[in-house]
Structures are given as C-alpha cells and as structure tokens.
Amino acid sequence: MKKFILSVVLLVSAHCLFAQSSRYEQTMKLNLVKFDSLKNPDDYVSLAATFERIADAEKTQWLPYYYAALSHVLRAFSDAKANKDEVAEKADALIAKAETIEPKNSEIFLLKSMSATLKMLVDPAGRWQQYGASVNSNREMAKQLEPNNPRVYFLEGQNTFGTPKEFGGGKDKAKPLFEKSLELFKTYKTPGSLYPNWGEKSAEQMLEQSKL
C-alpha cells in the first residue's frame, strides 16, 4: 500500500512539473515572437519587464533573465536618447542573475560584451581604456566556449566596423567577419527552441553596408 501511495505521489508530482514546464515554454515562445514586431524603444522596455517577471517566477531558468537584459541592451542601441549607462547597469544586474544559474555560457558572455560596448559608446575615445578590454575579453570567452557561434563574429564585425581605420577597424576589416557569421548561421543549431538565435538579418544588413 505504501509503495502504491508513493507511486501515485511521484506520478502527480511529475505531471505538475511537466505542466509547469509546458506553460513556461509556451509563455517564452509567445514573447520571443514579439522581438520581430517591436517598433519603438518603449516596446523593448515593456518586453524586458515581461521577461523579468517570468524569470522571477521561475527562479531556476537563465533564459528569461538573458532576454530581459537583451531587450534593455537592444533598446539602448536603437534609441539615441537612451541613458546608456543606466540601461547597461540594469542589464548587468539581470546578466549577473542569469550567470548565477548558467555560469559558463557563450551567449551570456556575448551579452556582457554588448553591455560593455554600451558604456563605451557614451564616450568612445574617453572610455576605450576603461571598457574596451571588457568588450573584447567577454567576446573572446564566448568564442572559446562556442567557436561556431555566429553571433561571436557578428558582434566582432560590428565593433570592427565602428572602429576607425587608424585603430585597426573599418568596413574592409569587418566584411570577412560578417561573411563568417553568415556562413555559420547556415549550419548553426541551437540546443533548444528557446535558445538565442538572433542576429542573422542584422549580419546580412551589416555585410551590405561593409560593401559600400
């Protein structure tokens, strides 16, 4: 009888966990679709808040924290009026929570590189020494962890594109990086349906700009 009761308890628990996991995935997928339809900076803020609520509810999932931080970072890149220091500070707090759950992940290191880039863009000439090393070291760590991640080369291409020629940058140096990124996108497979898979369209656009 005890064995029967234990089996029932385990079965019910497994069913509840499956239902919870299913709801989580459905909610995440619905919100990930919204990335393709965002039209203004405020939309990014709203989406970031949604992902943060999901993250705080789940507590053991790193992806909602990641997407909340990514939403803030993308908003700051798209909005010239955004206070990049404040946005980066908010993103860094979310990244830290994601990293606590998933400490060795290339996507998180790429996001740290993007946040450092935001801080540097406030004053590129004055802040290069302060944040340039973080931009590069986090991206290189991502490359070590996942050499075939196409976003590594897309972000490297972006940074190279925006760096003056006299400092080793320019569109000619960026072009092969965008090409490599797009080549990797052709065969790149994410570990799961919720895993980051952004950047291909942006890489295509940047490649076209690097040809001009």
C-alpha positions in Angstrom: 0.0 0.0 0.0 2.8 2.4 0.9 4.5 1.7 -2.4 1.3 2.4 -4.3 0.8 5.7 -2.5 4.4 6.7 -3.2 3.9 5.8 -6.9 0.8 8.0 -7.0 2.6 10.9 -5.4 5.5 10.7 -7.8 3.2 10.5 -10.8 1.2 13.5 -9.7 4.4 15.4 -9.0 5.8 14.6 -12.4 2.6 15.7 -14.0 2.6 19.0 -12.2 6.3 19.6 -13.2 5.5 18.8 -16.8 2.5 21.2 -16.9 4.6 23.9 -15.3 7.4 23.4 -17.8 4.9 23.4 -20.7 3.4 26.7 -19.5 6.9 28.2 -19.2 7.9 27.2 -22.7 4.6 28.4 -24.2 4.9 31.8 -22.4 8.5 32.2 -23.5 7.8 31.4 -27.1 4.9 33.9 -27.3 7.1 36.6 -26.0 10.1 35.7 -28.2 7.9 36.1 -31.3 7.4 39.8 -30.2 11.1 40.6 -30.9 10.3 40.6 -34.6 7.5 43.1 -34.2 8.9 45.7 -31.9 8.5 49.2 -33.4 9.8 51.6 -30.8 12.2 51.7 -27.7 9.3 51.6 -25.3 8.3 48.2 -26.7 11.7 46.9 -25.6 11.2 48.2 -22.1 7.8 46.5 -21.9 9.2 43.2 -23.2 12.1 43.4 -20.8 9.7 43.7 -17.9 7.7 40.7 -19.1 10.8 38.5 -19.3 11.9 39.7 -15.9 8.6 38.7 -14.3 8.9 35.3 -15.9 12.5 35.0 -14.6 11.5 36.0 -11.1 8.6 33.4 -11.1 10.8 30.6 -12.4 14.0 31.4 -10.5 15.9 28.5 -11.9 15.8 29.5 -15.6 18.6 31.6 -17.0 17.0 32.4 -20.4 14.3 34.9 -19.1 17.0 36.9 -17.4 19.0 36.8 -20.5 16.2 38.0 -22.7 15.3 40.7 -20.2 18.8 42.0 -20.4 19.0 41.7 -24.1 15.8 43.7 -24.5 17.3 46.5 -22.5 20.6 46.5 -24.4 18.8 46.4 -27.8 16.6 49.3 -26.7 19.7 51.4 -25.9 21.4 50.6 -29.2 18.2 51.7 -31.1 17.5 54.8 -29.1 20.0 57.6 -29.4 18.3 59.4 -26.4 18.7 56.4 -24.0 20.9 56.8 -21.0 23.3 54.1 -21.9 24.9 53.9 -18.5 21.6 53.4 -16.7 20.5 50.8 -19.3 23.8 48.9 -19.0 23.6 49.0 -15.2 20.1 47.4 -15.4 21.3 44.9 -18.0 24.3 43.9 -15.9 22.1 43.2 -12.9 20.0 40.8 -15.0 23.1 39.3 -16.6 24.5 38.5 -13.1 21.3 36.6 -12.2 21.5 34.6 -15.4 25.2 33.9 -14.9 24.5 32.6 -11.4 22.2 29.9 -12.9 24.3 29.3 -16.1 27.9 30.3 -15.3 29.7 29.1 -18.5 27.6 30.1 -21.5 28.8 31.8 -24.6 25.5 33.8 -25.0 25.9 35.4 -21.6 29.5 36.4 -22.3 28.4 38.0 -25.6 25.7 39.9 -23.7 28.3 41.1 -21.2 30.4 42.3 -24.2 27.4 44.2 -25.6 26.7 45.9 -22.3 30.3 47.0 -22.0 30.0 48.3 -25.6 27.0 50.4 -24.5 29.1 52.0 -21.7 31.9 52.7 -24.1 29.7 54.3 -26.7 28.9 57.1 -24.2 32.4 58.5 -24.9 34.3 56.1 -27.2 37.6 58.0 -27.1 37.5 58.7 -23.4 36.2 55.3 -22.3 38.0 52.9 -24.6 40.7 52.1 -22.0 38.0 51.6 -19.3 35.7 49.3 -21.2 37.5 48.2 -24.4 39.2 45.2 -22.7 35.8 44.0 -21.3 34.2 44.2 -24.7 36.9 42.1 -26.3 37.6 39.7 -23.4 34.0 38.7 -22.9 33.6 38.1 -26.7 36.8 36.0 -26.7 35.5 34.0 -23.8 32.3 33.3 -25.8 34.4 32.2 -28.7 36.3 29.8 -26.6 33.2 28.3 -25.2 31.4 28.1 -28.5 33.7 28.6 -31.5 30.9 28.1 -34.1 28.5 30.6 -32.5 27.7 33.0 -35.4 26.9 35.9 -33.0 30.5 36.0 -31.9 31.7 37.0 -35.4 28.7 39.3 -36.0 29.5 41.3 -32.8 33.2 41.3 -33.6 32.3 42.6 -37.1 30.1 45.3 -35.6 32.8 46.5 -33.3 35.4 46.4 -36.1 33.0 48.3 -38.4 32.7 51.1 -35.9 36.4 51.3 -35.1 38.4 53.9 -37.0 40.8 52.5 -39.6 43.8 54.0 -37.8 43.0 51.8 -34.9 42.6 48.6 -36.9 38.9 48.9 -37.8 36.8 49.9 -40.8 34.4 48.2 -43.1 37.1 46.4 -45.1 38.2 44.6 -41.9 34.6 44.0 -40.8 33.4 42.4 -44.1 35.0 39.0 -43.6 33.7 38.8 -40.1 30.1 39.3 -41.3 30.7 36.8 -44.0 31.9 34.2 -41.5 29.0 34.9 -39.2 26.5 34.3 -42.1 28.3 31.2 -43.1 28.0 29.8 -39.6 24.3 30.7 -39.4 23.7 28.2 -42.3 24.6 25.3 -40.1 24.2 26.6 -36.6 21.8 24.6 -34.5 20.5 25.9 -31.1 20.4 23.5 -28.2 16.7 24.2 -27.7 13.7 26.1 -29.1 14.1 28.9 -26.6 17.8 29.3 -27.1 19.1 32.6 -28.6 19.0 32.5 -32.4 19.1 36.2 -33.3 21.5 38.2 -35.5 21.3 36.7 -39.0 19.3 39.5 -40.6 21.4 42.1 -38.9 24.6 40.4 -40.1 23.2 40.5 -43.7 22.4 44.2 -43.4 25.9 44.9 -42.0 27.6 42.9 -44.7 25.8 45.0 -47.3 26.9 48.2 -45.6 30.5 46.9 -45.5 30.4 46.6 -49.3 29.5 50.2 -49.9 
